[in-house]
Amino acid sequence: MSRIIYIDGEYVNEDKAKVSVFDHGLLYGDGIFEGIRAYNGRVFKGKEHIDRLFCAAKALMLEIPLTKEEVAEVLVETCKRNNLTDGYIRLVVTRGKGDLGLSPTKCKTATIFCIAANITLYPDEMYENGMPIITASQRRNKATIIDPQIKSLNYLNNILAKIQANQAGVLEALMLNHDGIVAECTGDNIFIIKDGVIYTPPLHVGILDGITRNTVMELARGLGYEVYEKEFTQYNLYNADECFLTGTAAEVIAVTSVDQRVIGSGKCGSITKKLLAAFKEHTKLDGLEIK
Ligand code: PXG
């Protein structure tokens, strides 16, 4: 079945959804995106994703040709037209069609498109048993150069780390920041648990302000756990009792070894299991209704 794609004000068949070779999103990675989930007929954390998109646009002086309300409508309508109640939505805004040359002055209007489809990052078995990861030698972008809070179309930093994961035979890589402090993974935020207390790196380390990260912190506090945004090192990670990753695509997944050091019992830990269950439950309730 051909998908229906939203592009620049129209809903068209997948084969008609085309972007110009002069689009600066393609030529220079000049654009931003959001990866969003739909669960149970709702666009999960739709408002939060739209807010983050507009913040990134502001930082890049990129004018989104729709209001936040109109973007919300596009998310819902794209799901509806694809009969999707559970799935993955990719929303992309580029600087638009210009000409050759870096300057965006020739790009009259931004290109905006939305795909509603599916995504499977990791096998089901890993959600039960956890996954091994490695540390990439590639460091996360420094916030003073390209702020990782901007979810831009330039993911080369993360892709280089992902290549290292693939080469090591694992599915995800940990990225340290410029100073060697644990930052995040290529497409997920990281948490550790030690003596019943939950820690995740603070934003100033240079990470994406993950929407799943914020949701899990709230859920964990609601369950009575102490949660701290605190810097930690690989040493702290290797010696943690539990470790897990969060992301829209990854959801919540336990990490059972890092650089061949077994984390805790080597199984998905009991607190991680509770958070996984709480997250799953929460996804059924939250978000913009697809109707
Ligand atoms: N860090 C980075 C660098 C990300 O790209 C997250 C953390 C998690 O943020 P959210 O808001 O989703 O909880 C992301 C988001 C993929 C893929 O194909 C990954 C993301 C988005 C889209 C696709 O792996 N990660």
Boltz pocket constraint, residues with backbone or C-beta under 6 A from the ligand:
constraints:
  - pocket:
      binder: B
      contacts: [[A, 34], [A, 35], [A, 121], [A, 148], [A, 158], [A, 184], [A, 185], [A, 186], [A, 187], [A, 188], [A, 189], [A, 207], [A, 208], [A, 209], [A, 210], [A, 211], [A, 212], [A, 213], [A, 246], [A, 247], [A, 248], [A, 249]]
      max_distance: 6.0
